[in-house]
Amino acid sequence: MPDSSELDEKITEVMERIGTSERKKYRAVVYYMLVKKFDKESVYGM
């Protein structure tokens, strides 16, 4: 995804959902949640 303000907003939303105080943020979980936010499941055959 190109760098944009929309991407920054979605990343912020995902981080808030996981919890900013959570020290272990698993990359796969963050990526999965971003895929869901952008409705890109079809790219990964979901």
N, C-alpha and C positions, 0 to 999 in steps of 0.2 A: 504494500500500500504506500502511496506517496505521502510524504510528510505534509500534514495539514492540521488545521485547528480542530477539525472534526475528529481526526485520529487521536489527538491529544485529549479531547473531551472524553472519548470512549475509554481510553486508557485510564484516565482519572476515575471514571465511573466504575471500571472493573476493580481498580485498586481500593476504592471505597467499599465496594461490595465484599471483597476479600477481607478487608480490615487493614487500615494503615498501621496498626500496632502489631499485626501478625508478622513475625520475623521471617518465617519460612513461606515465601510465595513461590509456589512451584510453577516453572515456566510453562509446562504443558497445560496447566489449569488456566493460566492467564491467556495463553493463545486460544484455548478452547472457548473461553468466555468472549474473547474478541471476535472469533468466528461467528458466534451466536449473535453478538451485537450488530454485526455488519451483514447478517443473513447470507453468509458465504458457505453454508453447509454443503451446497451442491459441488463446490470445488473439491471437497474432500470425500464426496460420495456418502454423505450422512443422510 
